[in-house]
Amino acid sequence: MRTEPQAPESIDADTYYAVVGPALQAAAKIAAERGDLTLAADMPAMLALIEMVNQLSAQYHEQAVEYEDAEDWLHSAPAAACVMVMQEAKFEQAAIGQCLAALEAAYAQLAQHQVTAPAVELILRGGLQLQAGERKLAAFTLKQATRRVVSEIEIWRESTH
């Protein structure tokens, strides 16, 4: 994840509909179930959002989109999604930068230890369901994936601390 995000408003409507929106919706619902109505303060759910946007954007690019700046977009989309969440939660610009740096560091640790790997299959299944137009089923699958990522993060955190 790059901490110098693409401006959230530069994500085109098709990509938002296919990738960012469903991931945001799943992560927000799980964060709300966990007591955070803005998603922004639930770090495991934010990390799940990053993992989902990473996986879904790569899958979407692979199967549906061909454009020159795809590589840059793939790396900046997770940060752009996080910025959307933090802007909605009314974070100040300086706080957004600090939070992105913290999320990037945390996500790097998760990747190094393959903490989110057990959820990748669910995320990709949700992506295929989205591409097939099965949005309700995809929403359910992505919520399951979010729960899995959050659970894996909490288990890993407890085992390392």
Sequence and secondary structure as in RCSB ss.txt:
>XXXX:A:sequence
MRTEPQAPESIDADTYYAVVGPALQAAAKIAAERGDLTLAADMPAMLALIEMVNQLSAQYHEQAVEYEDAEDWLH
SAPAAACVMVMQEAKFEQAAIGQCLAALEAAYAQLAQHQVTAPAVELILRGGLQLQAGERKLAAFTLKQATRRVV
SEIEIWRESTH
>XXXX:A:secstr
  SS   GGGS HHHIIIIIHHHHHHHHHHHHHTT SSSTT HHHHHHHHHHHHHHHHHHHHHT   TTHHHHHH
HHHHHHHHHHHHHTT  HHHHHHHHHHHHHHHHHHHHTTTTHHHHHHHHHHHHHHHTT HHHHHHHHHHHHHHHH
HHHHHHHHHH 
